[in-house]
């Protein structure tokens, strides 16, 4: 006999007269394809149904991923027709570390580029099946560049920017950090995680002035000495300046754009000053 997995979000008990399809779900065990950490406080469970791919995100206590995944596995092997993996409405959980549930079916994420500067694509999860990229300019072809940037101190590249201050800077400093010869630019360092040459995290650059230096609004995590090299995450090109014809759309399949979002961020650049490119990630 087929076994089923039950999930509810709590929305049903909050408003019992207005249930929606993202507040409760019952999946056949045969539709379950696996699970993995989605963030420091969540686990994604993946299902492939006759209606398409769906994801259930379990909000968990910090860093209890393995305990939660083991508990889910044990629950799946229970001798029950219906297994309540996470029933928020009735406060029934297979693990005491599960706190919340989100159910997403046929989800699509949209983001538009509005200028020619590097833009982080703020996709919540990396398990999309494809990506549509539309050039909404009806008259001109637009060049697209797409790359992933490492978020790990073990995979960094020298920006060529060096600290320029004889006495250095103390940890915690939030003033402008003067730099040497190589001009700091938005593309090189703005909003990037910045490291010393040994991978020690310095902070996140929040402002750039090519003549006076750079700013770490949250303060320096460590002290800096004169001439310290500044590093950021290594970039890996997925698409390097590819023209998209006017009023046209290209499609990238999962194996062409998929990446590990626990280690990398995804960035795009348009060759048009007004951006004019729209990204649609299909889950």
C-alpha positions in Angstrom: 0.0 0.0 0.0 1.3 3.5 -0.9 2.5 5.6 2.0 1.8 9.4 2.2 3.6 12.3 3.7 1.6 15.1 5.4 2.7 18.8 5.7 0.7 21.8 6.9 1.9 25.4 7.5 -0.4 26.6 10.2 -2.4 28.7 7.9 -5.4 26.4 8.0 -6.0 26.7 11.7 -5.4 30.5 11.5 -8.1 30.9 8.9 -10.0 27.6 8.5 -12.5 29.0 6.0 -9.8 30.0 3.5 -7.4 27.1 2.9 -5.1 27.5 -0.1 -2.8 25.1 -1.9 0.3 26.4 -0.2 -1.0 25.7 3.3 -1.3 21.9 3.2 0.0 19.0 1.1 -0.1 15.2 1.1 2.5 13.6 -1.1 3.0 9.9 -2.0 6.2 8.6 -0.8 7.1 7.5 -4.3 7.1 11.3 -5.3 9.8 12.1 -2.7 13.2 12.6 -4.4 15.4 13.7 -1.6 16.4 16.6 0.7 19.3 18.9 1.5 20.1 21.9 3.6 18.8 25.2 2.1 20.2 27.6 4.6 21.6 27.7 8.1 18.1 27.3 9.4 16.2 25.3 6.8 16.0 22.0 4.9 14.4 21.5 1.5 12.5 18.4 0.6 12.0 17.7 -3.1 8.9 16.1 -4.8 8.1 15.3 -8.4 4.4 15.0 -8.8 2.1 14.6 -11.9 1.5 18.3 -11.6 5.2 19.3 -11.6 8.1 19.7 -9.2 7.3 20.9 -5.7 9.5 21.9 -2.7 8.7 21.8 1.0 11.0 23.9 3.1 11.3 23.0 6.8 12.4 25.8 9.0 14.6 24.3 11.7 16.6 25.2 14.8 20.0 26.5 13.9 22.4 23.9 12.5 20.3 20.8 13.3 20.1 19.7 9.6 21.5 16.2 10.1 19.2 15.5 13.1 16.2 16.7 11.2 17.0 14.7 8.1 17.6 11.5 10.2 14.3 12.0 11.9 12.5 12.5 8.6 14.1 9.3 7.2 13.0 7.3 10.3 9.5 8.7 10.0 9.4 7.6 6.3 10.1 4.0 7.5 7.3 4.0 10.1 4.5 1.5 9.7 1.8 4.2 9.0 -0.3 5.0 5.9 0.0 8.7 6.6 3.2 10.1 8.1 3.0 13.6 9.7 6.4 14.9 8.8 5.5 18.5 9.9 1.9 19.3 10.7 2.0 22.8 12.1 -1.8 23.1 12.4 -1.9 20.2 14.8 1.6 20.6 16.4 2.7 17.2 15.2 6.4 16.9 14.0 8.6 14.0 13.3 11.5 16.0 14.8 11.5 18.5 17.8 13.8 20.7 15.8 11.3 21.5 13.0 9.6 24.9 13.6 8.0 26.0 10.3 6.8 24.7 6.9 6.6 26.4 3.5 5.1 24.7 0.5 6.0 25.9 -3.0 4.6 24.4 -6.2 5.6 25.5 -9.7 7.4 28.5 -8.3 8.8 31.2 -10.5 11.3 33.9 -9.5 11.5 37.1 -11.6 14.2 39.8 -11.6 14.9 42.6 -14.0 18.3 44.3 -14.6 17.9 48.1 -14.5 21.4 49.2 -15.5 24.7 47.9 -16.8 26.3 47.3 -13.4 26.8 43.9 -11.9 23.6 42.7 -10.3 23.2 39.9 -7.8 20.4 37.6 -8.8 18.6 37.1 -5.4 17.2 33.6 -6.1 16.2 31.9 -2.8 17.1 28.4 -3.9 19.3 26.8 -6.6 17.0 23.9 -7.5 15.4 25.6 -10.5 14.8 23.5 -13.6 15.5 26.3 -16.2 15.9 30.0 -16.6 14.4 32.2 -19.3 16.2 35.5 -20.1 14.3 38.0 -22.1 15.6 41.1 -23.9 12.7 43.5 -23.6 14.3 46.1 -25.9 12.4 45.9 -29.1 15.0 47.5 -31.3 18.5 46.5 -30.1 20.5 43.4 -29.3 21.9 43.4 -25.8 25.0 41.6 -24.5 24.6 39.3 -21.4 27.3 38.3 -19.0 26.6 35.8 -16.3 29.0 34.5 -13.6 29.2 32.9 -10.1 31.3 34.4 -7.4 32.8 32.4 -4.5 31.6 33.3 -1.0 34.3 31.2 0.7 37.6 32.5 2.0 39.4 29.5 0.6 38.6 30.5 -3.0 39.6 34.2 -3.5 41.3 36.4 -6.1 43.5 39.5 -5.6 41.6 42.7 -6.7 44.9 44.6 -7.1 43.6 47.1 -4.5 46.0 47.7 -1.6 45.6 49.5 1.7 47.3 52.9 1.7 47.8 54.1 5.3 51.1 54.1 7.1 49.6 53.3 10.5 47.0 50.8 9.1 43.5 50.5 10.5 42.3 49.0 13.8 39.6 46.3 13.9 36.1 47.9 14.1 37.1 51.0 12.0 34.2 52.2 9.9 35.8 55.3 8.2 36.9 55.3 4.6 39.9 52.9 4.0 42.4 54.7 1.8 43.8 52.5 -1.1 46.8 52.6 -3.5 47.3 52.8 -7.2 44.6 50.5 -8.5 41.4 52.4 -8.4 38.6 50.8 -6.4 35.6 50.3 -8.6 32.0 49.2 -8.0 32.6 46.2 -10.2 35.7 45.0 -8.3 34.6 45.4 -4.7 31.2 47.0 -4.0 28.9 44.8 -1.9 31.6 42.0 -2.0 32.9 40.0 0.9 36.5 41.2 1.2 39.4 39.1 2.6 43.1 39.3 3.4 45.5 37.1 1.4 45.2 34.2 3.8 41.4 34.1 3.5 40.7 36.0 6.8 37.4 37.8 6.4 37.7 41.6 6.6 34.1 42.7 6.0 31.7 43.7 3.3 32.4 46.8 1.2 29.4 49.1 1.3 30.7 52.1 -0.6 33.3 52.9 -3.1 35.0 56.2 -4.0 37.7 55.9 -6.6 39.7 58.8 -5.3 39.4 58.4 -1.6 38.9 54.7 -0.9 36.3 52.2 0.3 34.0 51.9 3.2 33.1 48.9 5.4 29.9 50.3 7.1 29.7 47.4 9.6 33.3 48.0 10.6 36.5 46.0 10.0 36.4 42.4 11.4 40.2 42.5 11.7 43.0 45.1 11.7 44.6 46.1 8.4 48.2 47.1 7.8 49.6 49.4 5.1 49.9 47.7 1.7 47.7 44.8 2.7 46.2 43.2 -0.5 42.4 43.1 -0.7 40.9 39.9 -2.1 37.3 39.0 -3.1 35.7 35.7 -4.1 36.9 34.2 -7.3 34.6 34.7 -10.3 33.7 31.9 -12.7 32.1 32.8 -16.0 28.9 31.0 -17.1 28.3 33.3 -20.1 30.9 35.8 -21.2 29.3 38.6 -23.3 26.6 36.8 -25.3 24.3 38.9 -27.5 20.5 38.4 -27.1 18.6 39.7 -30.2 16.0 42.4 -29.8 12.7 41.3 -28.4 14.0 37.8 -28.0 14.2 35.2 -25.1 16.9 32.5 -24.5 16.4 29.5 -22.3 19.2 28.0 -20.1 18.6 24.5 -18.9 19.5 23.4 -15.4 22.8 21.9 -16.3 23.8 25.2 -18.0 23.2 27.5 -15.0 22.9 25.4 -11.9 25.3 26.1 -9.0 25.8 25.5 -5.3 24.2 28.5 -3.6 25.8 27.6 -0.3 29.2 28.4 -1.8 28.5 30.9 -4.6 26.3 33.9 -5.5 25.0 34.4 -9.1 25.6 37.8 -10.8 24.5 39.2 -14.2 25.6 42.2 -16.3 23.8 43.8 -19.2 25.5 45.6 -22.0 22.7 48.2 -22.0 22.7 51.2 -19.6 19.0 50.6 -18.9 19.5 46.9 -18.2 16.6 45.7 -20.3 17.0 42.0 -19.4 14.5 40.0 -17.4 15.3 36.7 -15.7 12.6 34.1 -15.0 13.8 31.1 -13.0 11.4 28.2 -13.2 11.2 25.8 -10.3 
